[in-house]
Amino acid sequence: MDVVTSPKHTADDSLARIAALEEVARRALDLCRARGASQAEVSCSEEQGLNVGVRLGEVETVEATRDRGVALTVYFGQRKGSASTADLRDDSLVATVEQACAIARYTEEDPAAGLADPALMATFLREFDSWHPWALDADEAVELALACEQAGRDADPRIGNSDGASVGSGAAVSVYANSHGFVGSSRETHHSLGCALIAGQGEAMQRDGWYTFALARDDLQAPAAVGREAARRALSRLDPRPIPTGAMPVLFSTEMARSLVGHLLGAVSGGALYRRASFLLDSLGEQLFPDWFAIHERPFLPRGLRSTSFDDEGVATRESALVEAGVLQRYVLGSYSARKLGLVTTGNAGGVHNLEVAANAGNLASMLRDMGRGLLVTELMGQGVNNVTGDYSRGAAGFWVENGVIVHAVDGITIAGNLRDMFRDIRAVGSDRDPRSHIGTGPILLDRMTVAGGE
């Protein structure tokens, strides 16, 4: 794979910055204890980044950012107060702690409030090869963005316009500490390069794009490759035609398939469950998927986008199954939602950490052959998903498939079903994974959905 390369290096002061944030966190906790808090937790972070945007060969935006902040929460018994500041000086910390304490004294008691159990705190902390700073300056970033856009515009004379190209690079260091004595730190970089192009003329114009995203610069695709892929995708959408309305197989592309996993996560998250706003209430141990289907959480992957030794409460993460043999094995809980449900945290305060959906099929081409006739979805629009009932209805675009081969583009269609039925009707998960997401899944083929195709 062609990649972005750069010979530049700068001194790395990330460990010194982490040490300084740890000292701020300890000072904040001391202030909380001195004011009578029975428990306290504090998060400190520093972030910096560079983002540039170009369009039609001209620079549109150059933005350099540098942010830092402290967010703390105090508990007086089961009364809770929170406050934050961007000023790390001592007098600001004092004022922020006093504000949080004042809020706590006037809130109602909440039986579920408090830190996670001290016995659950992570004790083995490690790094996951997530720190790869890039000494990118504005001139080089502009050069990369211009090269990306130009490669896309030069790919085919039918590329008539551009929505621009962008390059971004950022780095963040953070510390979480609490009154159990836990102190944990992390550092992470992230880099991206993307382009969006317009093919065709007049009312026949179609837009699409492509981007590359990684923790390390060397894992990015080259600018020309990104531009050419954006052009290919825009061109493939030209001349869309209507399709029959009815029930048919639907194949979600890799980029769209992860949204189905996202709907599952939303339904089994603690917040939705204790509010009774989920179509999967009381579904623990229930077979929701075919018996070959599995999803595992892998928080310790090197260069994983969500790899970590501890969650947002300091609780140790662990590898575990979310779904095994089609059966829901657990919910996704932090300590608060776990207490509300009478359960134990799963180490997911702040979200999940690198999900892997097991594949039982080959690449996209082989899945198209397996589907035979149906719809390949490459774009979803709208928010037509009811998390309480599971009803699903969204605008979509993609391609009509006959005899296992893409025949033509389609747009302006609607796909509908119920998520319970959709999960049950999954026929296959492909092997083509998108490395740009912490949800690792290939394309997902469903046996049957209702498609309104415009005919």
N, C-alpha and C positions, 0 to 999 in steps of 0.2 A: 504494500500500500504506500502511495506517495504521502509524505508527511511534511509538515511545516518544520523548518530547522532555523536555528539562530545560534550564533557563537557567543552571544553576550552573557556575561556573568556579573553579579554584584554580590557584595558581602551580605551574608544571611544573618540577620539579627533576630530571627523568629524566637529562638530559645530565650534570649534576653527579654524579649517583649512578653513572653509567657511568664517568665519569672516575675516581671513587674506586675502583671495582672494577678498573679497568685498573691502577691503582697497586698494589692488593693482588696482582693477578696477576703483575705484574713483580717485586714483592718476593718472592713465592713461588718464581718461577723462579730468581731470584738465589740464594735459599737452597738450591735443589736443585743448582745448579751448584757452589756452595761446598762441598757435601758429596759431590762427585764423580760426580753423575749424568751419564751420557753424553747423555741426552735427558730431557725432562720436558714435561708439559702440565698446564694448570690451567683449571678452569671456576669462575667466580664468578657468583652470582646473588642477586637480591633480589626478593621477591614480596610483594604485599599484596593483600588482598581482603575483600569483605563478602558474606555469604550469609545470607538470611533464609528462613524457611519458615512458612507459615500453613496451618491446616486448619479448616474449618467456621467461618470468620470469626474465628478466634482465632490469636494469634501462638504458634508452637511453638518456633522457634529463631531466634536472632540470633547470628551468629558473625563476628567480625572476626579476620583472620589477618595475620601479618607474619612472613615467614621469610627467612632469608638463609643462604648457605653457600658453602664452598669445597671443591671436590673436585680432588685432584691425583694424577697418576701419574708415577712416575719409572722410568727404565730404566738399568740398569747392564749395558751390552752388551745381551743379550737376556734379562736377568732383570728382572722387572716387579714393582712394588709400588704399591699405591694406598691412600689415606687421605683422610678428609674431616673437616670441622669446621664448626660454625655460628658460631664465634667468630672474628671477623676481626682481633682484636688481634695484635700482632706476636709475643708469646710463644706464643700458640696456633698461629700459622702455623709457628713454629719447631718446636714439638712435633709438628705434623701432618707436616711434611716429614721429620723424623727417624723418625717411625713408618713412613712410606711407604718410606724408604730401608732401614730394618731389615727390612721385609717382603721387599723386593726381593733383599736379600742371601741370603735363605734359600729363595728359590723356584728351581725348575728353569729352565734355559734353554729358551726357546721360539723356534725359528727364525722364526716369523711375528710375533714381538713387535716393537714399535717404532712410532714416529710414521709418518704417511704421508710419502711422498716430498716433499721440500721444493719440487720443481719444480711440484707440483700445488696448492700453496697459492693461495687466492684473492688476487688483487691489486686487483680492482675491487669495492669494498664500497659498498652502497647501502641505502636504506630503501625499504619497500614499502607505505607508508601504513597501517601496522599499529598506530600509536600514537594512541589516542583515549580518553584518560582521562575518566572520568565521576565527577563530584563527588557521588556517591550517598551519602546518609546513611541510617541505619537506619530513620528515620521514613518517608522517601520510599520506601524499598525495601518496607517493610511495606504501605504504601498501594498500591503497584503490584501486589504479590502478592494482596492482598485483592480488588482490583478484578478481577484476572484470574480468581480462583476464583469470585467472585460472578457474573461474566458467564457462566461455564460453568454454574453451578447454576441461574441464571435462564433458561437457554436452552430448557429443556423440563422439564415436571413429572415426566418419567420419570427425571431425574437425581436419585437418591435419596441419594447420599452422595459423599464426596470423599476422595481420598488426599492432597489438599493442593496448594498452589501454592508456587513458590519463585522468588526473584530472586537473581542472583549477579553480582558485578562484580569483576574482578581486573586487576592490572597487574604486569608482570615486566620487569626489565632484567637482562641477562646479558653476560658477557665470556668469551671463550675465547682462550687464548694458549698458545703452545708455544715450545720452544727453537730452532725454525727462525727465530724472529723474527716469527712471525705473531701479530697481535692483532686480534680481530674482536669486535664488540659487536652487540647487538640489543635492541629494546624492543618490547613487545607488550601490548595490552589485550584483554580478552575479557569479554563480557557475555551474560547469559542470563536467560530468563524461561520458566517451564514450569508446567503444571498437569496433574493426573491426576484423573479423575472416574469415578464408578461409576453405571451405569444399571441400572434394573430392581430387582426385589425378590427376596429369598430365594435359592433355588438358580438362579434365572434371571438373577442379576446378572452384568454384564459390565463390565470395567474397560479404559479406554484413556486416552491423554493426548496432549499436544502440547507442543512447546517451540520457542523461537526462540533462536538463538545467533549472535553476530556479534562482529567485532573493534571495531566502532563502534556506539555507542548508537543512532544514527540509522538503522541497518540492522535494528534489532529490530522485530518486529511489535508492534502495540499490545496491551496486556494483555487488552482485551475480545476482540480477534480470536483470541488464543491460547486464552482460555477457551472461546469458542464452538466453535473447531475441536476442542478436547478433548472437548466435549460431543457434537459431531457424530460423532466417531470412536467414542466409547463407545456411543452410541445405535445406530450402524450394526452393532454386533456382537450386538445382541439377537436372540433366537430363532434360534440356530445350528441347522443340520440336518445329518444325515449325507450323505455323497456316495458314489458307487460307488467301489470299489477297483479300480485298474487303472493302465494306462499312459496318460498324457494330457499335453497342453501345460500348462506352468506358467509364469505370469507373476509375476516378483518385482517388488514395488513398488520405487520409487526408494530408500526407506530400507533395504530388504532386499537390493537388487541390489548395493550396495557390499560386502556380505559375500562375494559371489562373487569380486569383485576382491581382497578381503582374503585369500581362500584361495590365489589365484594368487600374491600377494606372499609369503605364507608359504612357498610351495613353491619360489620362485625366489630366496629370500633366502640370503645366503652361509652363515649359520649352519646352516640346514637342509641345504644342499648339501654342505658339507665334513664334516658328521656323517653324511651319506648317509641322512638322514631325510626325504626328499622323493620324491613320486611323479613329479617332473619332473627327476630326475637326467639329466644329459647331454642336455638337451632344447634347448640353444641352437641356433637356426636351424631348429627344427622347427615345422611348421604345427600349432598347437594349436587355432585358432579358424577360423571361416569366412573367406574371403579378403577380405571387406570390413571385417573387425574391426580396430580399432586402439586403442592406449592410448599417450598421450604424457605425459611429465613436464614440467610448466611451473613451474619454481621462481621465476620472476620476475613473477608476477601481482600487480598492485596489490591490496592487501587480501586476498591469498591467505592461507588459514589456515596454510599451511606454506611461505610464500615466504621465501627466504634466498639470500644470495650464497655461503654456505659451509656445509659439513656439520659434524658434531660433531668432526671432526678438522682443520678449517680448509681442507679441500679445496674448490676452486671447484665450485659446482654448474653444471649446464648443461641446456639444453632437449634432450631426446632422446626417441626412441621406445622404449618397452618392448615393445610389440607393433605390428607393421606388416604389413598385408595378411594378418593371421592368424598371422604367424610371430613367434616369440619372438626378439627382437633382442639381448637382454642379460639378465644377472642383476642382482640388487640387492645391491651389495657395499660394505663398508667396506674399509679397507686390510688389516685382519687376515684377514678371510675371503677377500679376494682373494689374499693370499699363500698361504693354505692351499690354494687351488684353482689356483695358478699363473697367476693373472690379475691385472688392474689394477683398483683401486677405481673404482667408478662414481660416487663422490661421494654415497653414500647411507648413510654412517655416521650412525646415528640414525633412519633411515627415508627414505621417499620424500617428495617435495615437490610437492604439487598434481598429482594425476593427472587427466587428462581422457580419458574413454572416448568415442570417436566415435559419434554417433547415426546411424542409418539409417532411423529411423521418427519418427512424430509424437508427440503427447502420449498420456497413459494411455488416454483414451477411444478414440482411434484404434487403439491396440494391443489393447484389449479387442475391438474389432470385428474386427481381424485374427485374433485367437486364435479367436473364435467360441464354442467350448465348451472349458472347462477350469477351472483353479484360479488365482485371484489370491492370492498370498501376501503378507500384510501383517505377519506376526509369525513369528519363528523362536525355537525353544526348544531347550535342550540343547546338548551339545558333541559330537555324533556325527559328527565328521569325522576320518578317519584320514589324517594328512599323509604317511604312508609309502606307502600304497596308493591314496589318492585316494577311498576309499569314503566315501560321504556318506549320512547318515540322521539327520534332525532332525525334532522335533516342529514343527508349524506351525499357524497359524490364518489365516483370510482370508475369501474369498468365492468362491462357485460362480458361474460365468458360463455363460449359455446365449444363443446367438444374439448374442454380443457385448455382452450386458447383464448386470450383476450381478443375481442372482436372490435369493440369501440368504447369510447368514454361515455359516461353518464353523469348527469348532475341534476340538481333540483328534485331529488327523490326523498322519500321518507322510509325509514326502516322502523319496525315496531314489534314489540313482544312484551314478555314479562321476564324479569331477570331470573326468577326461579326456573322457568322453562328454558331460558337461554343457557343457563349453567348446565342443566340436565342434558340439553341437546348438543353440547360440544362433541363434535366427532373427532377432531384432531387438533394438536398443537404442533406447529412446525419448529424446525431447528434454527431458522434465521432469527437471531436475537439482535436487538438494537442496543449497542453499548452506551447510548446517551441517556439511559434511564436506570434508576435503581430497581425498577421492576423488570426482571429479565424474562421475557416471554417471546416466543416466535409468533407467527400468524396463527389465528384461531379460527377454525372452521365450525360453523353451526349448521346443523342439519336443516333447520327450518326457521325462517322469520317472515313476517308479513312485509312486503315491499310495495309501496305506492310509486309506480314508475312514470307517471305522467301521460300514459296512453289512455 
